[in-house]
Amino acid sequence: MTGELAGNAHEYITVEIYDQVYHLSGQDAEHIRELAARVDAKMRAVAAQGRTVDSLRVAVLAALNLADELSQAGSADPQQGHARAASLRVLLDEVLEDKSKTES
């Protein structure tokens, strides 16, 4: 991940997520860099599992994983949040598998 700053009140930050460059605007450049690094790491972890090479699908699966982490952190019942996220993953895998079969 890379980062550059320009401007004063509202800084522009250049980050790289999953080999794509994004120019983002925000007041807390370091926080934006940390978020981008976390998303990049999660996408690479998902891609390393070898289930898909399509970057959009990798992004969706990474988003589900991050949402699961967030729900577990804020949930009164982490087991329920984890079970819900697991069932969503299964459904998403089925949809992606079906789509993959129809595209072949």
Rosetta blueprint (number, residue, H / E / L):
1 M L
2 T L
3 G L
4 E L
5 L E
6 A E
7 G L
8 N L
9 A L
10 H L
11 E E
12 Y E
13 I E
14 T E
15 V E
16 E E
17 I E
18 Y L
19 D L
20 Q E
21 V E
22 Y E
23 H E
24 L E
25 S E
26 G E
27 Q L
28 D L
29 A H
30 E H
31 H H
32 I H
33 R H
34 E H
35 L H
36 A H
37 A H
38 R H
39 V H
40 D H
41 A H
42 K H
43 M H
44 R H
45 A H
46 V H
47 A H
48 A H
49 Q L
50 G L
51 R L
52 T L
53 V L
54 D L
55 S H
56 L H
57 R H
58 V H
59 A H
60 V H
61 L H
62 A H
63 A H
64 L H
65 N H
66 L H
67 A H
68 D H
69 E H
70 L H
71 S H
72 Q H
73 A H
74 G H
75 S L
76 A L
77 D L
78 P H
79 Q H
80 Q H
81 G H
82 H H
83 A H
84 R H
85 A H
86 A H
87 S H
88 L H
89 R H
90 V H
91 L H
92 L H
93 D H
94 E H
95 V H
96 L H
97 E H
98 D H
99 K H
100 S H
101 K H
102 T H
103 E H
104 S L
